[in-house]
Amino acid sequence: MTYGRARGHDTPEFSVRAVLRVSAYPLLLVSTVSVGAAALQLDWDPGLVSPLFLVGVIVYLTALERLIPYQRSWHPDAREWRWYGAYFLLTMVSSAVAQYLVTAMVAMLSPSEPALNLWAEIPAALLTGSLASYLVHRLGHTNATLWRLHGVHHVPEKVNVANNGVNHVLDIVLAQGVVQLALSLIGFSRESVLVVGLFVAAQGYFVHANINVRIGPLNHVLASPEQHRLHHSTDLSEAGHYGSDLSIWDHFFGSYTWRPGREPVAVGLGDPTSFPPTGEIVSSLLHPLRRAKTPGTGPA
């Protein structure tokens, strides 16, 4: 288990770190909107924009983890970087597989021209995709079979940008496939799906970042590291927050537990022996095929 509280504050209060704590998230949001708007206006190739944007987000947040860390003990060591790198590659491959599986569906059902004004369609696509993501994520915690896939992500006893990619490949295929199918079946345009995808990617890594930021009242609309650390808590009474982009569904479905100043004492699994250690990658991937341990030790 990893224990601790948020780490210190700079003196004087006005410092580079103090400015970063306030500006880090707005800069990320502005960058996301700017890239999305440029991609639409300049007709950039989504196949290049999305991965390059994701790399930029990861580099930015990794730098912030060194400048304004929430827990210095949560920084990955050299061995963990190797593990996380392998999982990241598996996650990217899984994402590509999920994308491939629904490409035909999107091509058939997504209109070439938006049915609504694009700037009205984008919020609708965001709400739809966010709801689908919330539901499949919550099922990953409440359904015993799906937990054996999703629980791989909760093994690490720290939360940081690098281990956001620690996932079972089938969990990624399922989660991303459901979201993309929901968007394509409703018929959202490729343009709106691209813009929403950029925001979701940025939010997904932001909430996992080991950074000391506070977003205040925005927590009731947008997901944040403050909430997601609780999601990884070993105390299941506070481990709600299944939304990784918007927090409104947690409010709607009663899984919102955050309040100002609330922090997990420890993160990871309540029963660490119920899953293989993160470093045992092959065992982790084969874990769902093995007989479960005592019932009730897994899903939250």
C-alpha positions, 0 to 999 in steps of 0.5 A: 500500500502507498500512504501519504498526504499531498505534498507541500506548498511553496514559499513565497506563495507566488512562485513558478509552482504556484502559478503552474498549479493554477494554470496547468489545467486551463493550458491543457484545455486551451491546447485541446480546443486549439488543436481540435479547431485547427484540425477542423479548419485545416482538414488535418488527417485524424490518423496523425492528429490523434496520436501526435496530440496524445504524445504531446499530452503525455509529455506535458503531464509527465513534465508537470509530475516532476514540477508539481507532484502530488506524491513524489513517492508515486514517480515511476522508477526505472523498472516500472517505466519498462513495465508501463512502456510495455503495457502502453504499447499493448494499450495502443495496439488494443485501441487500434484493434477496437478502432478497426472493429468499428471502422466499417460501422462508422463508415456506414452510419456516420454522415458525411455532413453533420445533421446538426451544426457542428458546434452543437453536435460536439457537446452531444457527442461528448455527452453520449460518449461520456455516458457510454464510457461511464457505464462500461467502466462501472460495469468493469467494477461491479461485474465479477467477470469484467472486473477480472479484466479491468482490475489489472489497471488497479494493481499499481499502488500509485497513480501517475501518467505512466501507469494510465496505460496499465490495462488488460488488452480485452478491457481496452477493446471492450471499453473503447469499442462500446464508446465508438459504437455508441457514437457511430450508431447514433450517427455523429459525424467524423469531425465531432468524433475527432474533436471529442476524442481529443478531449477524452484523451487529454482528460484520461491522462490528466485525471491519472496525473500525479500532479498537485492541482485543484480545479475547485467547483469545476470538479462537479462537471469535469473529472480531475486527479482529485477525484480519480485518486479516490477512484483508485482508493483501497477504501471502496466506500469512497472509490466511486468516480467512474467518469474519466472525462465528465463527472456529471454522470457520477452525480447522476448515478450516485457514485460521486464521493469527492469533497474538498480536501478528501484524499485516499490514504492508500491506492491499489487493491484491497486484496493485492494477492487477487491479481498478479503484480504489474511486472508479471505482464503475461500472468496479468494477461492470462489472469481472466482465464484462471479460476477466481479466488474467494468471491467478493474480493474484487469488484467495488 
